[in-house]
Amino acid sequence: MAQYEDCFFTNPDGLKQHYRDYNNAGADAPVVLCMPGLTRNPKDFADIADHLADRCRIIAIANRGRGKSDYDPEPSRYMPLTYVSDVMALLKHLGISQVIALGTSLGGLMTILIQAMHPGTLKAAIINDIGPEVDPKGIARIKSYVGKGTPPASWEEAYAAVKRANDGVYPNFSEEDWRWYTHNLYEDVDGKPAVQYDAAISQNFENSDDQAAPDLWPAFGMLHSVPMVVLRGELSDILSAETLERMAREHPDLEPVTVPGLGHVPLMREDVCQAAIDRLIGRFL
């Protein structure tokens, strides 16, 4: 596995946030900023970081309320505009002015907003299984589980629960895959699985359509000068085939990639994903 440092910075609200810094590729290497999904954390990017770390500096942030980052005592601040502000604070902390964004799900929405709010920050963008229009079926599915349920009492219970909830997303997973995936979702605390996000992140998501399914087509238009790859799981209930087709039609420099046999989201360890990412990254080496 590529070597990384666990690092922290202080965001504009005074909360300590965690990020992984894979800084092994040299001072002139392009910086890839990885932003995870709604309940996720930097561990999701371990495989793509391994793939890219000899060529790029990889920075993977844990949004406030996730992973090793502080939970926010004001849950109303759990919103995409706040997360973008946190990302910009991290880049200022690191003295970085431009990045290649790699955003999964919520991180993809953040990518679109970064360009709209801070034009010039993005050299290129990789958006993983989301777009400026979100399929309502996927939103309903996510609302059904985020911040709900009883935490598993053992790892075996966690494996079974994760498989039960996601077998339609990753129908070809082996038992080893399910164990790997579960350990990305949970942290081991005294031999037991612990949830890695603040249940309060669900409050704004539940109550605001602007957050759960925003219309970002106008903001997406501001990305037209930014080279882009968009990944979509063939079975995705978040990014529809029609939305991906429209994105590709309206953007002059966008490579659409559909990953067969899985849903939301591609894991970026698939060959077709890594090949497309390599093509984009190669333009900046």
Secondary structure, DSSP 8 states (H G I E B T S, - for coil): ----EEEEEE-TTS-EEEEEEE--S-TTS-EEEEE--TT--GGGGHHHHHHHTTTSEEEEE--TTBTTS---S-GGG-SHHHHHHHHHHHHHHHT---EEEEEETHHHHHHHHHHHHSTTSEEEEEEES--SS--HHHHHHHHTTTT-S---SSHHHHHHHHHHHHTTTSTT--HHHHHHHHHHHEEEETTEEEE-B-GGGHHHHHH-HHHHS---HHHHGGGTTS-EEEEEETT-SSS-HHHHHHHHHH-TTEEEEEETT--S---S-SHHHHHHHHHHHHTT-
